[in-house]
Amino acid sequence: MSQTVQTAPAPAPSEPSNRVKLGLSNRILARPEVGALVAAIIIFIFFLSVAPAFRSAESFFTVLYQSSTIGIVAVAVGLLMIGGEFDLSAGVIVTTAGLVNSMFCWYFGVNLWVGAILSLIFCLAIGFLNGYLVMKTGIPSFLITLGTFFVLQGANLGVTKLVTGQVSTPSIADIDGFSSLQSVFASSFKIGGVTVWGTVIWWVLFVALAAWILTRTRIGNWFYAVGGAVDSARAVGVPVIKTKIGLFMTVSFLGWFVGMHTLYRFNTLQSGNGVGNEFLYIIAAVVGGTLLTGGFGNAWGVAIGAFIFGMTSLGIVYAGWDPNWFKAFLGVMLLLAVLVNLYVKRLSTTRKVG
């Protein structure tokens, strides 16, 4: 008698492959910047189709410049938000930095480099004070920096009017040190007839440095730790107070940097400028995948968020639409970004648990 040998069916070869693909797709979707990248591509294609003026190389680099002036400070704000805090004084400190430099040197007749260094020290002191008060009093950073915002806004207007008799500063183009400072903070060069501002290069460098710190250094781990679970971070030896104060000072430093750019590009400043920009920095960070609750996000995502801001603010103009729609767009993007970020966070948490 012959026997029929029965064997169990071999597993479908596609099953492991499908699991690998599913795991890979989840890992990609769990990255903070993915949602912002998809949105940026869609918005870019949209404005290419509806705004002919948007298609030129000159327009593209203008968008990059617009993005860089927001993106430089947004990088620091994003790091601070990863660390679980906010800084609502980030917008006005940009103007404060320029005012301290210009008015001090104009009034006392000293080299602008002296004023720039004095301005840097002043801004760093503001950042230190913000961080110190938050950590020592336990008052939320939202309230501490809101107070700083009003103090700086009032001082910017009041002191400028007291010193100069008006709300704008006089031109500083003839004061010693102007040319050298302009070459550092407000230089530009041509590529094929297209103007490229130095702030775009600085923006890329600052983003790359922040990304390296977050992913390759122990300090970057501290940022995530103090933002995600501050008590646990303290328990394992993370210097929570120093870390958070350092993040506030980083915001002030990059605010100073953009303030120097603004001053040395235009030679003069309006003392009421900067109000409201703090929300643009926060929106850029949130759109880029940074959670409002802290402990999640990255530098490249914040950069993409700032690029979306630059594309939209100028794309609406290039399309010939009413610029007032820009604020409506920001609101929609913020709401969508919060929803997407929550979904991405759940994917990331599920992947870690699994």
C-alpha positions as CSV (number, residue, x, y, z in Angstrom):
1,M,0.0,0.0,0.0
2,S,1.2,3.4,-0.8
3,Q,1.1,6.2,1.8
4,T,0.4,9.7,1.0
5,V,2.7,12.0,2.9
6,Q,1.0,15.2,3.8
7,T,3.0,18.3,4.7
8,A,1.9,21.5,6.2
9,P,1.6,24.3,3.7
10,A,4.6,26.6,3.6
11,P,3.9,30.1,4.9
12,A,3.2,32.6,2.3
13,P,6.5,34.2,1.4
14,S,4.9,37.6,1.3
15,E,4.0,37.7,5.0
16,P,7.4,38.5,6.4
17,S,7.9,41.0,3.6
18,N,4.6,42.7,4.4
19,R,5.5,42.9,8.1
20,V,8.8,44.5,7.2
21,K,7.1,47.0,4.9
22,L,4.5,47.8,7.5
23,G,7.1,48.3,10.2
24,L,9.1,50.5,7.9
25,S,6.1,52.6,7.0
26,N,5.2,53.1,10.7
27,R,8.8,54.1,11.4
28,I,8.6,56.7,8.6
29,L,5.2,58.0,9.7
30,A,6.4,58.2,13.3
31,R,9.1,60.8,12.5
32,P,8.0,64.3,13.6
33,E,8.8,66.1,10.4
34,V,7.0,63.8,8.0
35,G,3.6,65.5,8.1
36,A,5.3,68.9,7.6
37,L,7.3,67.6,4.7
38,V,4.2,66.3,2.9
39,A,2.4,69.6,3.6
40,A,5.4,71.6,2.3
41,I,5.4,69.6,-1.0
42,I,1.7,70.0,-1.5
43,I,1.8,73.8,-0.8
44,F,4.9,74.2,-3.1
45,I,3.2,72.4,-6.0
46,F,0.0,74.4,-5.4
47,F,1.7,77.8,-5.6
48,L,3.7,76.7,-8.6
49,S,0.4,76.0,-10.4
50,V,-1.6,79.2,-9.3
51,A,1.2,81.8,-9.1
52,P,3.4,82.2,-12.2
53,A,5.7,84.7,-10.3
54,F,6.4,81.9,-7.8
55,R,8.2,79.8,-10.4
56,S,11.3,82.0,-10.8
57,A,14.6,81.3,-9.1
58,E,14.6,84.8,-7.6
59,S,11.2,84.1,-6.0
60,F,12.4,80.8,-4.6
61,F,15.4,82.4,-2.9
62,T,13.2,85.3,-1.7
63,V,11.0,82.6,0.0
64,L,14.1,81.1,1.5
65,Y,15.1,84.5,2.9
66,Q,11.7,85.1,4.3
67,S,11.8,81.6,5.9
68,S,15.3,82.2,7.4
69,T,14.3,85.3,9.3
70,I,11.6,83.3,11.1
71,G,13.4,80.0,11.0
72,I,16.6,81.0,12.8
73,V,14.7,82.0,16.0
74,A,12.2,79.1,15.4
75,V,15.0,76.6,15.8
76,A,15.7,77.8,19.3
77,V,12.0,78.1,20.1
78,G,11.6,74.5,18.9
79,L,14.4,73.3,21.1
80,L,12.8,75.1,24.1
81,M,9.5,73.5,23.3
82,I,11.1,70.1,23.2
83,G,12.4,70.9,26.6
84,G,8.8,71.6,27.7
85,E,8.8,75.4,27.9
86,F,7.6,78.5,25.9
87,D,9.1,81.9,25.4
88,L,6.5,84.6,24.4
89,S,9.2,87.3,24.5
90,A,11.1,85.8,21.6
91,G,9.5,88.2,19.1
92,V,10.2,91.5,20.9
93,I,13.7,90.5,22.0
94,V,14.7,90.6,18.3
95,T,13.8,94.3,18.2
96,T,15.3,94.9,21.6
97,A,18.6,93.5,20.5
98,G,18.8,96.0,17.6
99,L,17.6,98.9,19.6
100,V,20.2,98.4,22.4
101,N,23.0,98.2,19.8
102,S,21.9,101.2,17.7
103,M,20.8,103.6,20.4
104,F,23.8,103.0,22.7
105,C,26.3,103.6,19.9
106,W,24.4,106.6,18.4
107,Y,24.0,108.3,21.8
108,F,27.5,107.7,23.1
109,G,29.3,107.8,19.7
110,V,31.1,104.5,20.1
111,N,32.0,101.7,17.7
112,L,29.1,99.5,16.8
113,W,31.0,96.4,17.7
114,V,30.9,97.6,21.3
115,G,27.1,98.0,21.1
116,A,26.7,94.6,19.5
117,I,28.6,92.9,22.3
118,L,26.6,94.9,24.9
119,S,23.4,93.9,23.2
120,L,24.4,90.2,23.2
121,I,25.1,90.4,26.9
122,F,21.8,92.1,27.5
123,C,19.8,89.5,25.5
124,L,21.6,86.6,27.2
125,A,20.8,88.1,30.6
126,I,17.1,88.3,29.6
127,G,17.2,84.6,28.6
128,F,18.9,83.7,31.9
129,L,16.3,85.7,33.9
130,N,13.4,84.0,32.1
131,G,14.8,80.6,32.8
132,Y,15.9,81.3,36.3
133,L,12.5,82.7,37.3
134,V,10.7,79.7,35.7
135,M,12.8,77.2,37.5
136,K,13.0,78.9,40.9
137,T,9.4,80.1,41.2
138,G,7.6,77.2,39.5
139,I,5.4,79.7,37.6
140,P,4.7,78.5,34.1
141,S,7.0,79.8,31.4
142,F,3.9,81.1,29.5
143,L,3.3,83.6,32.3
144,I,6.9,84.5,33.0
145,T,7.7,85.2,29.4
146,L,4.4,87.0,28.9
147,G,5.5,89.4,31.6
148,T,8.9,89.8,29.9
149,F,7.1,90.4,26.6
150,F,5.2,93.4,28.0
151,V,8.2,94.8,29.8
152,L,10.4,94.7,26.6
153,Q,7.6,96.0,24.4
154,G,7.0,99.0,26.7
155,A,10.7,99.6,27.1
156,N,11.4,99.4,23.4
157,L,8.9,102.1,22.7
158,G,9.4,104.3,25.8
159,V,13.2,104.3,25.8
160,T,13.5,104.9,22.1
161,K,11.1,107.9,22.2
162,L,13.0,109.2,25.3
163,V,16.4,109.0,23.6
164,T,15.5,110.0,20.1
165,G,12.3,111.8,20.4
166,Q,10.5,109.4,18.0
167,V,9.6,105.7,17.8
168,S,12.3,104.9,15.2
169,T,16.1,104.9,15.6
170,P,18.3,107.2,13.5
171,S,20.5,105.7,10.8
172,I,23.7,104.2,12.0
173,A,25.3,103.7,8.6
174,D,28.1,106.3,9.3
175,I,29.1,104.9,12.7
176,D,32.4,103.0,12.9
177,G,32.0,99.2,12.6
178,F,28.9,99.3,10.4
179,S,30.5,97.8,7.3
180,S,32.1,94.9,9.1
181,L,29.0,94.1,11.1
182,Q,26.9,94.3,7.9
183,S,29.2,91.8,6.2
184,V,28.7,89.3,9.1
185,F,24.9,89.7,9.7
186,A,23.4,91.2,6.5
187,S,25.6,90.2,3.6
188,S,24.3,88.8,0.3
189,F,25.9,87.3,-2.8
190,K,24.8,86.5,-6.4
191,I,24.4,83.0,-8.0
192,G,23.6,83.3,-11.6
193,G,22.1,86.7,-11.1
194,V,19.9,85.6,-8.2
195,T,20.5,87.2,-4.8
196,V,21.2,84.9,-1.9
197,W,21.1,86.4,1.6
198,G,23.6,85.2,4.2
199,T,20.8,84.5,6.6
200,V,19.8,81.5,4.5
201,I,23.3,80.0,5.0
202,W,23.2,80.8,8.7
203,W,19.8,79.2,9.0
204,V,21.0,76.0,7.5
205,L,24.0,76.0,9.8
206,F,22.0,76.6,12.9
207,V,19.4,73.9,11.9
208,A,22.2,71.4,11.2
209,L,23.9,72.2,14.5
210,A,20.6,71.8,16.4
211,A,19.9,68.5,14.7
212,W,23.4,67.2,15.6
213,I,23.0,68.2,19.2
214,L,19.6,66.6,19.5
215,T,20.6,63.3,17.9
216,R,24.3,62.9,18.6
217,T,25.0,64.4,22.0
218,R,24.1,63.8,25.7
219,I,22.8,67.4,25.9
220,G,20.3,66.6,23.2
221,N,19.1,63.7,25.3
222,W,18.7,66.1,28.2
223,F,16.4,68.3,26.1
224,Y,14.1,65.4,25.4
225,A,14.3,64.2,29.0
226,V,13.4,67.5,30.7
227,G,10.5,68.0,28.3
228,G,9.1,64.5,28.5
229,A,9.4,63.6,32.2
230,V,11.2,66.2,34.3
231,D,11.0,64.2,37.5
232,S,12.5,61.1,35.9
233,A,15.2,63.2,34.3
234,R,16.1,64.7,37.6
235,A,16.2,61.3,39.2
236,V,18.8,60.0,36.7
237,G,21.0,63.0,37.2
238,V,20.0,65.3,34.4
239,P,20.9,69.0,35.4
240,V,17.3,70.2,34.8
241,I,17.8,73.8,36.0
242,K,20.9,74.4,33.9
243,T,19.4,72.6,30.9
244,K,16.3,74.7,30.8
245,I,18.1,78.0,31.6
246,G,20.4,77.2,28.7
247,L,17.5,76.7,26.4
248,F,16.0,80.1,27.3
249,M,19.4,81.7,26.7
250,T,19.6,79.9,23.3
251,V,16.3,81.6,22.3
252,S,17.7,84.9,23.3
253,F,21.0,84.3,21.4
254,L,19.3,83.6,18.1
255,G,16.8,86.4,18.7
256,W,19.9,88.7,19.1
257,F,21.3,87.3,15.9
258,V,18.2,88.1,13.8
259,G,18.0,91.5,15.5
260,M,21.6,92.2,14.3
261,H,20.6,91.1,10.8
262,T,17.5,93.4,10.8
263,L,19.5,96.4,12.1
264,Y,22.4,96.0,9.7
265,R,20.2,95.4,6.7
266,F,18.0,98.4,7.2
267,N,20.2,100.8,9.2
268,T,17.3,101.8,11.3
269,L,14.5,100.1,13.3
270,Q,10.9,100.8,14.3
271,S,10.7,100.2,18.1
272,G,7.3,98.6,17.9
273,N,8.4,95.8,15.5
274,G,8.5,92.1,16.5
275,V,5.2,91.9,18.3
276,G,3.4,88.8,17.2
277,N,6.4,87.0,15.7
278,E,6.6,84.8,18.8
279,F,3.5,83.1,17.6
280,L,5.1,82.5,14.1
281,Y,8.0,80.8,15.8
282,I,5.7,78.6,17.8
283,I,3.6,77.8,14.8
284,A,6.7,76.9,12.8
285,A,7.8,74.5,15.5
286,V,4.3,72.9,15.9
287,V,3.8,72.6,12.2
288,G,7.2,70.9,12.0
289,G,6.1,68.2,14.4
290,T,7.0,69.6,17.9
291,L,4.5,68.7,20.5
292,L,3.1,71.5,22.8
293,T,3.5,69.1,25.7
294,G,7.3,68.8,25.2
295,G,9.7,65.9,24.7
296,F,9.0,65.3,21.0
297,G,10.2,67.0,17.8
298,N,13.4,67.7,15.8
299,A,15.2,70.6,14.2
300,W,14.6,69.6,10.6
301,G,10.9,69.6,11.2
302,V,11.0,73.1,12.6
303,A,12.9,74.2,9.5
304,I,10.3,72.8,7.3
305,G,7.6,74.6,9.3
306,A,9.4,77.9,8.8
307,F,9.7,77.1,5.1
308,I,6.0,76.6,4.9
309,F,5.5,80.0,6.5
310,G,7.8,81.6,3.9
311,M,6.1,79.9,1.0
312,T,2.7,80.8,2.1
313,S,3.3,84.4,3.1
314,L,4.9,85.2,-0.2
315,G,2.9,82.7,-2.3
316,I,-0.3,84.5,-1.5
317,V,1.2,87.8,-2.6
318,Y,2.6,86.3,-5.8
319,A,-0.8,84.8,-6.6
320,G,-2.4,88.3,-6.2
321,W,-4.7,87.3,-3.4
322,D,-5.6,89.4,-0.3
323,P,-2.7,89.0,2.2
324,N,-5.2,88.9,5.1
325,W,-5.9,85.2,4.1
326,F,-2.4,84.4,5.4
327,K,-3.6,84.6,9.0
328,A,-6.5,82.3,8.3
329,F,-4.0,79.8,6.7
330,L,-1.8,79.9,9.8
331,G,-4.8,79.0,12.0
332,V,-5.8,76.1,9.8
333,M,-2.2,74.8,9.6
334,L,-1.8,75.1,13.4
335,L,-5.0,73.0,14.0
336,L,-4.1,70.4,11.5
337,A,-0.5,70.2,12.8
338,V,-1.7,69.6,16.3
339,L,-3.9,66.7,15.1
340,V,-1.2,65.2,13.0
341,N,1.4,65.5,15.8
342,L,-0.9,63.6,18.2
343,Y,-1.3,60.8,15.6
344,V,2.5,60.7,15.0
345,K,3.1,60.6,18.7
346,R,0.8,57.6,19.1
347,L,2.5,55.8,16.3
348,S,5.9,56.5,17.9
349,T,4.8,55.3,21.3
350,T,3.1,52.2,19.8
351,R,6.3,51.3,18.0
352,K,8.4,51.7,21.1
353,V,6.1,49.6,23.2
354,G,5.9,46.9,20.5
